[in-house]
Amino acid sequence: MFRFAQFTVRSLLIRETAVARNLITDIPGLKVGHAGDAKLGSGTTVVVFDRPVAASIDVRGGGPGTRETALLDPAQTVEGIDAIVLSGGSAYGLDAASGVQAYLREQGRGFKVRDALVPIVPGAILFDLLSGGNKKWGRYPPYRELGYKAAKAAISDCALGSVGAGLGATTVNLKGGLGSASAKTSGGLTVGALVAVNAVGSVTVGDSPHFWAAPFEQGKEFGGHGLPRHFGPDALEMRAKGGPGQATTLAVIATDAKLNKAQCNRLAVMAQTGMARAIYPVHTPLDGDVIFAAALGDKKLPDPVYSLTELGMLAANVLARAIARGVYEATALRFAGSLPSWRDWHG
């Protein structure tokens, strides 16, 4: 009872502190690279870690497409991964991880088995095959080369909007995109999110300029419109795009805390709440929502329960903000029938 009461009192003291760049690259030890093809209308985003890191995954959507994710289970042997790939192209986009492996192998990176090196590169894909663009690529899809280019282009910054895996992403009513955000816990731990928003539902309240994630906005990072005073009669109606497997929101959560794979899994589970705060509806049978969580730092948790709880709480907030930013920063594809961007509608 005493510990519960102590936890309750302490929880009142949690504060979310802004981080300078407001990007996942605020976490030391990782870089982000994008590669895309405007004519193809699709692309790939890669998070490259400076060294192998502990990571795990949580999958909530009904139609996921993933690669090398079984080893992220805490019970599996491999403890560290070298990169994470988010890609367009549906199942064809899983090839992007092969390109990332090729680049990392050239750098001497990988899980060592005697004289062999095997870069460990989990990934997940989203469906953008119907968003426009020329998908008649011939015998082999281009995603392996896009993966290589994205890994080679990885830097300590992160472009947002219609780039990389967000290039062909859409929501039910607006162009989707790539978003990112970050924050610090009261104890000084940093958590960041990177997300490719290709949601089956809406990120805005109906067709208004208001984002579902508005209560968590920092400054005016996605326009500062807040929530509407009243929801219109159509705001809570069910609207979903496409059919089964045609939508997915993919995210990476990263922190400078020192976590094991089981703790990374709990961080990913808690971060899923951020999708529920920012997308309506979400986690449906029609999509394949996936969150990876990676721990890069050597900062030990002051308290293994309370500190991880606070970190997961902020991870959900940060992901909600990143989702709104991805749509806010997106630009429309210039193909016949392409969805408008948020800025096309709302300035």
Protein Blocks (a to p, Z undefined) as FASTA:
>chain_A
ZZmmmmmmmmmmpccdddfklpaklpghiacdddddfklopacdddddfbdcddddddfb
fbdcdehklmmpmkbmblbdfbdcddehijmlmmmmmmmmmmmmmnopacdehjaccddd
ddddddfklngpjfbgbjbdcklmmmmmmmmmpccbdcehjehjllmgccfkbccddddd
ddddfkopacdddddddbfbdfbehjbfbdfklmmpghjlnoonopafbdcfklmpccde
hjehiaccddddddfbdcdfklmmmmmmmmmmmmmmmgccehiakbccdcddddfbfcdc
fblklmmmmmmmmmmmmmmmmmmmmmmmpccdfbehiacdfklmnZZ
